[in-house]
Amino acid sequence: GQVRRSDTNAPIAGAFVSLLLLSENGDLVQFVNAQTDAGGNYSRGGLGDGDWRAFASATGFASEAYLEIPCPPGGCFLFFPGDFIALAGAQVVNGIDFTLEPHGTITGTVTSSGTPLENMEVTVYRYDAVGDFWSYVDDASTSDTGVYSLTLLEGEYRIGCQDFAGGHVEEFYENAPEVDSP
């Protein structure tokens, strides 16, 4: 198969394609990786019979399961999304291709009166026009220096911060009191 960029259709060199064989009850039986060459191509032999799942990942891109299914927060390893790829005997299956979306990173520091705050929960939301609400995308906790970092796909987001210990009031970017504040 091949791994390409969604924005330019250029091949992605050095991407990893992970292949997982699951038992009938969902337990992991076999796990292997393949890495793409300069042309974005990969190949992997020595796979056992069964229904395999595949997903691709590369630095600077969102991971994706076979047939253009985005990996959920936490990754494809935890949820095993995507369609099955059936293998039997010495069968060769071609065309297990992926198109990955480039992403960016949002970083920041959470402070109170200039003092960095540790273990604050920073949550990212994206507007869902169909449902007319702000939906959860991802979250991160601040470090001992108050720093957080989140990797996101292209788009517009709102970021909020809350203290589950209860010492600080929930707040959104630019001092907004709620996610849907203008």
Summary of the structure (lengths in Angstrom):
residues: 182
radius of gyration: 20.1
end to end distance: 45.5
largest distance: 65.6
contacts: 501
relative contact order: 0.15
helix: 4%
strand: 46%
